[in-house]
Amino acid sequence: MIPPPPPAIVLHVEPIDRGFFLSALGQEESGLDLNKVGALGERGPWQIRKKVWDSYVDEKKTPFEECAHIPETSAYVARCHFDWLSGRLKAHGLPLTPENVAATWLLGLAGGVRAINEGRIPEVAVRVGNLYRASLAVAPLKIERPR
């Protein structure tokens, strides 16, 4: 008799490396295209929505339509939003995984939390998690010398 396969291993990475996560998300969302405009008006590599943009920058000084393609500004908003979503996931008692952060990024906080709790993580969020882990696997290792 052949033994059953071992149970799947769920890899929880805490804390998530923000830079690697945003790189994976940007690759999946837009191919890291600074000028990409989504079907709902999302812009830039991370397909940021205007409502999210307005949460982190002054629309009068940094208009969404004119500045979302600027790498530094778009990256600032993406980092802020990642930090906010990560904090909200923890507050909801949910594991901080790349898939969970991506689900809330894509579906909004309420929609993402509902999808996570119902076990309905979008395929695109799973792909982001796979890209994230693959990028960690090929990242240079930090070797510290003993003191």
Secondary structure, DSSP 8 states (H G I E B T S, - for coil): -------------SS--HHHHHHHHHHHHHSS-TT-B-TTS-BTTTTB-HHHHHHHS-TTTS-HHHHTT-HHHHHHHHHHHHHHHHHHHHHTT----HHHHHHHHHHHHHHHHHHHHTT---HHHHHHHHHHHHHHHHS--------
